[in-house]
Amino acid sequence: MNTRRNFLKHSGLAAAGAMLLGNKAGAAFFEKKELHAVGVQLFTFFSSIDKDVPGTLKSIAGVGYKEVESAFSMKGGYYGMKPKEFAQSCKDAGLTWTSHHTMGAPFKMPPGGFKMPGGDTTKKFTMPKMPPMANLKDSYQQIVDEVAEGGLKFLVCASIPLSTPDEVKEAVDILSKAGEAAKKAGITLCYHNHTHEFEMVGDSKPYDVLLKQVSPDALKFELDLGWATVAGANPVELFKANPGRFPLWHVKDISADKKQPVEVGTGYVDFKPIFAAAKTAGMKHFFVEQDGAPMPLQNITNSYNNIVSKILS
């Protein structure tokens, strides 16, 4: 009886409060919903995270981020740790380690550095010599086992050679095998794009080939919204044509001149209609990424604030 009386009392106060607020505010009072968890891709911190991994993770959580997606580390492995150790470090910081990026084939640094995927010829990543990196072509089972050890549900192929018809054919084979192995471990393999996947190779676009020739049961996609937009692809149309195939997104904004990533909400990518199609896409998690961020923590803080106030609101 006391429980019922308290319920009636508090619900009555809530209704009265809604009436006082007016119809619009009152409706918002009852319809307020929890925002989707916001994640960050740690490649944004490539230049600094290895200097203080625990401190970087805590700073990210302090902004309001809830999830992280890992990438490459100059310490090797998972920021110098075993998968279980890194998972615990994320948990200690108040974060969930959700996904991991790996290469599809052995990485080779182009002469003069890695050019920005958007086509800016004035800026290049000149990365120092990297420690050995596992890749799906040579060791997909090892990678799947490590990701499973870390408790992840998503593994992402960050990039794979797709410059010739033969490379595209090989990519289909590599991703099919790796995807089947991941599925057996309860992990979803996704492919992450830059811009070249949407350029013609022979008589087709590699992205279309991967969508059509690799089984949806073996491969899903992490759509990089920024680079896809630069390439002329329409994310919403991709979702409609391939519903449920895009469980992961990179929320990346691009400068008006289409040359470099910028803070989310300050570039030219129109995120509102993309997020409105999240259900069609099958989106489960999204990660803010700003390649080459000049001030990573400040940049992701501004991006977070813009996402919460302008996109998810």
Secondary structure as UniProt FT lines:
FT   HELIX           2..21
FT   HELIX           23..31
FT   STRAND          39..41
FT   HELIX           42..45
FT   TURN            46..48
FT   HELIX           49..51
FT   HELIX           53..63
FT   STRAND          67..70
FT   TURN            74..75
FT   TURN            79..80
FT   HELIX           83..92
FT   TURN            93..94
FT   STRAND          96..103
FT   TURN            111..112
FT   STRAND          114..115
FT   TURN            117..118
FT   TURN            121..122
FT   STRAND          124..125
FT   HELIX           136..149
FT   TURN            150..151
FT   STRAND          154..159
FT   HELIX           165..184
FT   TURN            185..186
FT   STRAND          188..192
FT   HELIX           196..198
FT   TURN            202..203
FT   HELIX           206..213
FT   TURN            216..218
FT   STRAND          220..224
FT   HELIX           225..230
FT   TURN            231..232
FT   HELIX           235..241
FT   TURN            243..244
FT   STRAND          248..251
FT   STRAND          253..254
FT   TURN            256..257
FT   STRAND          261..262
FT   TURN            264..265
FT   HELIX           271..276
FT   HELIX           278..281
FT   STRAND          285..288
FT   TURN            291..292
FT   HELIX           296..306
FT   HELIX           307..311
//
